[in-house]
Amino acid sequence: MTYKLDLSTTTNDAPIIKIKISDTEISFRVFFSTDCWKVMCDRHQQGDDYRTAFTKVVFQMYRLTAEKSAKVLKEDDFVGLSDKILRSILNEILKQDKKVQSEYHSIQTEDVYERFYQANETIMKNLKIGVSEILERALKKSLVPITGIIEQTTQALRSPFQQLEESIRSSTDSLHSFLLDYRLRSAQNREILLKYGWFLSDEFPIHIVNHIYNNRASLNAGAVDAIICSYFRRNRCEALKNMVSSWKELPHFACRKIIFHEALVHHSRGYYNSSVTLLTLHMEGIFSDFVRTNLNCSRYRVKQAIKDIQAELEKNPDVSISEEDAFNFIARILTEGFHFDNPDDASDQSRDKIAHGHVYEKESESNSLKLFLSLNEMFHVLPLLSSSNCTSETES
């Protein structure tokens, strides 16, 4: 039995992995779904050690998401997988879930598979403890079909306490199952939107995201731009205005209220070069203000400020992968190279090219909208970050 592991082309949070078992090369998506967690629990409770249980999880991922191959493999075919391959898969799973990753690294158990099991078990317990908060968030975003949960709880309130406890436990397990399945769908939605040049934003109505995902085979980038821009253009940009008007809590945003208002007015009237210029230049101001006041770092160059924020993002488990996408979008704009001897080498999104007056082509509605949406993600993510230590690198 020979093995070949190839992760060179995976760029999303649910990567495609290739494994060669004997003469069969298979491809499947690495994502620790609800079914995978059930498999690991069931196999361990039935007597399998943690490693064997995890091996059967790998088979479950293959069974659920494998690309078609000439030969269909069975669970027993995966038992002989090497630790090198299994640990590579485990590490890919941890990269996708910072909460599990944080819990995993806090556990001192030597066996990595037992540590992974315990980390997920702890997350499950914490989920049950905080179920009310999770329900509140989910309801606010209209993500959870809760009719069944309400019916269970209502019935339980009319029954003895034991039945109430069983009902709550059942509802919590159903919610956890939903959340894990939603994570998988969110990863798929994120991948599709990135393909079209967008990042997954909480401001997108779920029906629009689902429409783009369900019609991904027939939509091109222009069509997706039109769908998203059309939504934010409705009722005189009502959704966009409501979003911008919410930027009041952070001083780095509040002090730029006039700037954002003017950018919004220009955007709503179709003057996208004006809105793009205003927002791009003030992104730099927001970042430099934040690292100076919240991270206690005075930075002359925005590139170093971005490194400071990146360092905080990487160690914070509460930052979502979509928020990181938005940050990376802004970072590319603020750090793209620009040289006066050949201005056309830089894209028209480059902060330096804009600031030095070398962008004169007509801007698009979609590019302007992406700046508003990425700033909104930063409005929500920056309060999660705080540190008293600057990175040690010197500015160049």
C-alpha positions in Angstrom: 0.0 0.0 0.0 1.5 3.4 -1.0 0.4 6.9 -0.2 0.7 10.2 -1.9 -0.4 13.4 -0.2 -1.0 16.6 -2.2 -2.1 19.9 -0.6 -0.3 22.2 -3.0 -3.4 23.6 -4.6 -5.7 24.0 -1.6 -6.5 27.6 -0.7 -9.8 27.5 1.2 -10.9 26.4 4.6 -12.2 23.1 3.3 -9.4 22.0 1.0 -9.3 19.2 -1.4 -6.8 16.5 -0.4 -5.4 13.8 -2.6 -4.4 10.4 -1.2 -3.1 7.4 -3.2 -4.0 4.1 -1.6 -2.5 1.2 -3.5 -3.2 1.9 -7.1 -6.2 4.2 -6.4 -5.9 8.0 -6.2 -8.8 9.6 -4.4 -9.8 13.2 -3.8 -12.0 14.4 -1.0 -12.8 17.6 0.9 -11.3 17.9 4.4 -14.0 19.2 6.7 -15.0 17.9 10.1 -18.7 17.8 9.8 -21.5 16.7 12.1 -21.4 13.2 10.7 -17.7 13.0 11.2 -18.0 14.0 14.9 -20.7 11.3 15.4 -18.5 8.7 13.7 -15.6 9.5 16.0 -17.8 9.4 19.1 -19.5 6.2 18.2 -16.3 4.4 17.2 -14.5 5.4 20.4 -17.5 4.5 22.6 -17.6 1.1 20.8 -14.0 0.4 21.8 -11.8 1.9 19.1 -8.8 3.9 20.2 -8.6 7.5 19.4 -6.4 7.0 16.4 -8.5 4.3 14.8 -11.7 6.4 15.4 -10.0 9.3 13.7 -9.0 7.1 10.8 -12.7 6.2 10.3 -13.5 9.9 10.3 -11.1 10.3 7.4 -13.1 7.6 5.6 -16.3 9.4 6.4 -15.0 12.6 4.8 -14.0 10.6 1.8 -17.5 9.0 1.6 -19.3 12.3 1.9 -17.2 14.5 -0.4 -15.1 12.3 -2.6 -14.7 12.9 -6.3 -15.7 10.0 -8.5 -13.1 7.3 -8.9 -13.0 4.1 -10.7 -12.8 2.1 -7.5 -15.0 2.7 -4.4 -12.9 2.2 -1.2 -14.2 0.8 2.1 -13.5 1.8 5.7 -11.0 -1.0 6.1 -8.9 0.5 3.3 -8.2 3.5 5.5 -7.0 1.7 8.6 -3.5 1.5 7.3 -3.0 5.2 6.7 0.3 6.5 8.1 0.6 8.9 11.0 2.1 11.4 8.6 -1.0 11.5 6.4 -3.4 11.4 9.4 -1.6 14.3 11.2 -1.6 16.3 8.0 -5.4 15.9 7.7 -5.8 16.7 11.4 -3.8 19.9 11.0 -5.9 20.9 8.0 -9.1 20.5 10.2 -7.6 22.6 13.0 -6.7 25.4 10.6 -10.4 25.7 9.8 -11.7 26.1 13.4 -9.7 28.4 15.6 -11.8 27.6 18.7 -11.1 23.9 18.4 -7.5 24.7 17.6 -7.1 26.9 20.7 -8.7 24.2 22.9 -6.5 21.5 21.2 -3.3 23.4 22.1 -4.4 24.0 25.7 -4.7 20.2 26.3 -1.5 18.5 27.6 -2.3 15.0 26.4 0.5 13.5 24.4 -1.8 11.5 22.0 -2.8 14.0 19.3 -5.9 12.1 18.4 -7.1 11.9 22.0 -6.3 15.7 22.3 -8.4 16.3 19.2 -11.3 14.3 20.6 -11.1 16.1 24.0 -11.0 19.5 22.3 -14.2 18.8 20.4 -15.8 17.3 23.4 -15.0 20.5 25.4 -16.4 22.6 22.6 -19.6 20.6 22.8 -19.9 21.1 26.5 -19.3 24.8 26.1 -21.9 24.9 23.4 -24.5 23.4 25.7 -23.6 25.9 28.4 -23.9 28.9 26.0 -26.8 27.6 24.0 -29.0 30.6 24.8 -26.5 33.0 23.5 -25.9 31.0 20.3 -29.7 30.8 19.7 -30.0 34.5 20.1 -27.3 35.2 17.5 -28.7 32.6 15.1 -32.2 33.9 15.4 -31.0 37.5 14.8 -29.5 36.3 11.4 -32.5 34.1 10.6 -30.3 31.1 10.2 -32.0 28.5 12.4 -35.4 26.9 11.6 -36.5 26.8 15.2 -40.1 25.7 15.0 -39.2 22.2 16.1 -37.1 23.4 19.0 -40.0 25.7 20.2 -42.4 22.8 20.0 -40.1 20.5 22.0 -39.5 23.1 24.7 -43.2 24.1 24.9 -44.2 20.4 25.3 -41.5 19.9 27.9 -42.7 22.8 30.0 -46.0 20.9 30.5 -44.1 17.7 31.5 -42.0 16.5 34.5 -38.5 17.9 34.8 -36.9 14.8 33.5 -38.7 15.2 30.2 -37.7 18.9 30.1 -34.1 17.9 30.6 -34.3 15.4 27.7 -36.0 17.9 25.5 -33.4 20.6 26.1 -30.6 18.1 25.5 -32.3 17.0 22.2 -32.7 20.6 21.1 -29.1 21.4 21.9 -27.8 18.4 20.0 -30.0 19.5 17.0 -28.6 23.0 17.2 -25.1 21.7 17.3 -25.8 19.5 14.3 -27.2 22.5 12.5 -24.3 24.7 13.3 -21.7 22.2 12.1 -23.6 21.6 8.9 -24.0 25.4 8.5 -20.2 25.7 8.9 -19.7 23.4 5.9 -22.2 25.3 3.8 -20.6 28.6 4.9 -17.2 27.3 3.7 -18.7 26.3 0.4 -20.4 29.7 0.0 -17.1 31.5 0.9 -15.2 29.5 -1.7 -17.7 30.4 -4.4 -17.7 34.1 -3.5 -13.9 34.3 -3.4 -13.9 32.7 -6.9 -16.0 35.7 -8.1 -13.8 38.3 -6.2 -16.0 38.8 -3.2 -15.6 37.8 0.5 -18.5 36.3 2.5 -20.1 39.2 4.5 -22.7 39.1 7.2 -24.4 41.9 5.4 -25.3 39.5 2.5 -28.9 38.2 2.8 -28.8 34.4 3.0 -31.2 34.1 0.0 -28.7 36.0 -2.2 -25.8 33.9 -1.1 -27.8 30.7 -1.7 -28.8 31.9 -5.1 -25.2 32.5 -6.1 -24.1 29.1 -4.8 -27.0 27.2 -6.4 -26.4 28.9 -9.8 -22.6 28.9 -9.7 -22.4 26.8 -12.8 -24.1 29.4 -15.0 -23.0 32.7 -13.3 -20.0 34.7 -14.3 -18.2 37.4 -12.3 -20.2 40.2 -14.0 -23.5 38.5 -13.1 -22.5 38.1 -9.5 -21.4 41.7 -9.3 -24.8 42.7 -10.6 -26.7 40.6 -8.1 -24.8 41.9 -5.1 -24.7 45.5 -6.2 -28.4 45.5 -7.1 -29.3 44.4 -3.5 -27.3 47.3 -2.0 -28.7 49.8 -4.5 -32.3 49.1 -3.6 -34.4 51.9 -1.9 -31.6 54.4 -2.5 -28.9 52.3 -1.0 -30.9 51.6 2.2 -28.9 48.6 3.4 -25.6 50.3 2.8 -26.8 53.5 4.6 -27.9 51.5 7.6 -24.6 49.7 7.7 -22.5 52.9 7.6 -24.7 54.6 10.1 -23.9 51.8 12.6 -20.2 52.7 12.6 -20.5 54.8 15.8 -18.8 52.8 18.6 -15.2 52.9 17.4 -13.5 56.3 17.7 -11.4 55.5 14.6 -14.6 55.3 12.6 -16.7 57.9 14.5 -14.2 60.6 13.8 -14.5 60.0 10.1 -18.3 60.3 10.0 -18.2 63.2 7.5 -15.8 61.2 5.3 -18.0 58.1 5.2 -21.1 60.3 4.6 -19.5 61.9 1.6 -18.2 58.6 0.3 -21.8 57.2 0.6 -23.3 60.1 -1.2 -20.8 59.8 -4.1 -21.4 56.0 -4.2 -25.2 56.4 -4.3 -24.9 58.9 -7.1 -22.6 56.7 -9.2 -19.4 58.8 -8.6 -17.4 55.7 -7.8 -13.9 57.2 -8.4 -14.6 59.7 -5.6 -15.9 57.1 -3.1 -13.1 54.7 -3.8 -10.5 57.4 -3.4 -12.0 58.6 0.0 -12.4 55.1 1.4 -9.0 53.8 0.3 -7.0 56.7 1.8 -8.9 56.6 5.1 -8.4 52.8 5.4 -4.8 53.7 6.1 -5.8 56.3 8.7 -8.0 53.8 10.5 -5.3 51.2 10.7 -2.6 53.6 11.8 -4.9 55.1 14.4 -5.8 51.7 15.7 -2.3 50.4 16.2 -1.3 53.7 17.8 -4.2 53.9 20.3 -5.1 50.2 20.9 -1.9 48.4 20.3 0.4 51.1 21.7 2.4 51.2 18.5 3.3 54.4 16.5 3.9 53.4 12.9 5.1 55.6 10.2 4.5 53.1 7.5 1.1 51.4 7.0 2.8 48.1 6.0 4.1 47.7 9.5 0.7 48.6 11.0 -0.8 45.8 8.9 1.8 43.4 10.3 0.9 44.4 13.8 -2.8 43.8 13.2 -2.1 40.6 11.3 -0.2 39.3 14.4 -3.2 39.9 16.6 -5.6 38.4 14.1 -3.6 35.2 14.0 -3.7 34.6 17.7 -7.4 35.5 18.3 -9.7 32.5 18.0 -12.8 34.7 17.8 -11.8 36.1 14.4 -13.7 34.4 11.6 -12.1 33.2 8.3 -14.4 35.7 6.4 -13.1 38.6 8.6 -9.6 37.5 7.7 -10.6 37.5 4.0 -11.8 41.1 4.4 -8.6 42.1 6.2 -6.5 40.5 3.4 -8.5 42.4 0.8 -7.6 45.7 2.5 -4.0 44.7 3.1 -3.5 44.0 -0.6 -4.8 47.4 -1.4 -2.6 49.2 1.1 0.6 47.3 0.4 0.6 46.8 -3.3 3.8 48.0 -4.9 3.9 51.2 -7.0 6.8 52.8 -8.9 6.8 56.2 -10.6 8.9 54.9 -13.5 6.1 52.5 -14.5 2.8 53.4 -12.8 0.8 51.0 -15.0 2.5 48.0 -13.3 0.3 48.5 -10.3 -3.5 47.8 -10.3 -6.0 50.7 -10.0 -6.8 49.4 -6.5 -3.4 50.2 -5.2 -3.5 52.8 -2.4 -0.2 54.3 -3.6 -1.3 54.6 -7.2 -4.5 56.3 -6.1 -2.8 58.7 -3.6 -0.2 59.7 -6.2 -2.9 60.6 -8.8 -2.2 57.8 -11.3 -5.7 56.2 -11.3 -8.0 57.9 -13.9 -10.0 55.0 -15.4 -13.7 54.8 -14.5 -14.2 53.0 -11.3 -16.9 50.3 -10.9 -19.8 50.1 -8.4 -18.6 46.7 -7.3 -15.1 47.9 -6.3 -16.6 50.8 -4.3 -19.1 48.5 -2.6 -16.3 46.0 -1.6 -14.5 48.9 0.2 -17.6 49.7 2.2 -18.1 46.0 3.1 -14.5 45.4 4.0 -14.5 48.4 6.3 -17.6 47.0 7.9 -15.8 43.8 8.7 -12.9 45.8 10.2 -15.4 47.7 12.3 -16.5 44.4 13.9 -13.1 42.7 14.1 -10.9 45.5 15.5 -12.6 45.6 18.9 -11.6 41.9 19.3 -7.9 42.8 19.2 -5.8 44.4 21.9 -2.1 44.1 22.9 0.5 46.1 24.7 3.4 44.8 22.6 4.4 45.9 19.2 6.0 43.4 16.8 9.8 43.7 17.1 10.4 44.3 13.4 11.8 47.6 12.4 10.1 49.7 9.8 11.8 49.9 6.4 
